[in-house]
Amino acid sequence: FIAPNRQGVRQEFPLLSLSIGVVHLHPEACGEIDASQLAEMASQAKHHAKNVPGYSVHVIDSLIAPEREETWLAGQR
């Protein structure tokens, strides 16, 4: 259907889509991740899921080292 988007511009939207961003938080990683890092990981997971049209799930694993995370994320699209 066609409706105004958040900027007020008319845009075509699919009738139904679902995007889920998940952070798989392992107990052993809890001591190494603070609330702001967890929020950033959740935001990244949601962002990557919403970039896929239709239905998508994007999972970020908390045990992946931050320097390797960008490579891992690119492979999950």
C-alpha positions as CSV (number, residue, x, y, z in Angstrom):
1,F,0.0,0.0,0.0
2,I,1.1,3.6,-0.4
3,A,1.3,5.9,2.6
4,P,3.5,8.7,4.0
5,N,6.7,7.5,5.5
6,R,8.3,9.1,8.7
7,Q,9.5,12.0,6.7
8,G,6.1,12.7,5.2
9,V,7.0,11.5,1.7
10,R,4.5,9.1,0.0
11,Q,6.1,5.7,-0.2
12,E,5.0,2.2,-1.2
13,F,5.2,-0.3,1.7
14,P,4.7,-4.1,1.7
15,L,1.6,-5.2,3.5
16,L,3.5,-7.3,5.9
17,S,7.1,-7.8,6.8
18,L,9.0,-8.9,9.9
19,S,12.6,-8.1,10.9
20,I,14.1,-9.4,14.1
21,G,17.5,-8.5,15.5
22,V,18.8,-10.8,18.2
23,V,21.9,-10.7,20.4
24,H,22.8,-14.2,21.6
25,L,24.2,-13.3,25.0
26,H,26.3,-16.1,26.5
27,P,26.6,-16.2,30.3
28,E,30.4,-16.2,30.0
29,A,30.3,-12.9,28.0
30,C,28.1,-11.1,30.5
31,G,31.0,-9.8,32.6
32,E,32.8,-8.4,29.5
33,I,29.8,-6.5,28.0
34,D,28.3,-3.4,29.5
35,A,24.8,-2.1,28.9
36,S,25.9,0.4,26.2
37,Q,27.8,-2.3,24.3
38,L,24.7,-4.6,24.5
39,A,22.5,-1.8,23.3
40,E,24.8,-1.1,20.3
41,M,24.9,-4.8,19.4
42,A,21.1,-5.0,19.5
43,S,20.9,-1.8,17.4
44,Q,23.3,-3.3,14.8
45,A,21.3,-6.6,14.7
46,K,18.0,-4.7,14.1
47,H,19.7,-2.5,11.5
48,H,21.0,-5.5,9.5
49,A,17.7,-7.4,9.8
50,K,15.7,-4.4,8.5
51,N,18.1,-4.1,5.4
52,V,16.7,-7.4,4.1
53,P,13.3,-7.1,2.4
54,G,10.4,-9.2,3.6
55,Y,11.1,-11.5,6.6
56,S,14.5,-11.6,8.2
57,V,16.3,-12.6,11.4
58,H,19.8,-11.3,12.2
59,V,21.7,-12.8,15.1
60,I,24.9,-11.3,16.7
61,D,26.8,-13.7,18.9
62,S,28.3,-12.1,22.1
63,L,31.3,-14.4,22.1
64,I,32.6,-13.1,18.8
65,A,35.5,-10.8,19.3
66,P,34.7,-7.1,18.4
67,E,37.5,-6.9,15.9
68,R,36.0,-9.9,14.0
69,E,32.4,-8.8,14.4
70,E,32.3,-6.7,11.3
71,T,33.5,-9.6,9.1
72,W,31.0,-11.9,10.7
73,L,28.1,-9.5,10.3
74,A,28.9,-9.1,6.6
75,G,28.6,-12.9,6.1
76,Q,25.2,-13.1,7.7
77,R,23.2,-11.1,5.3
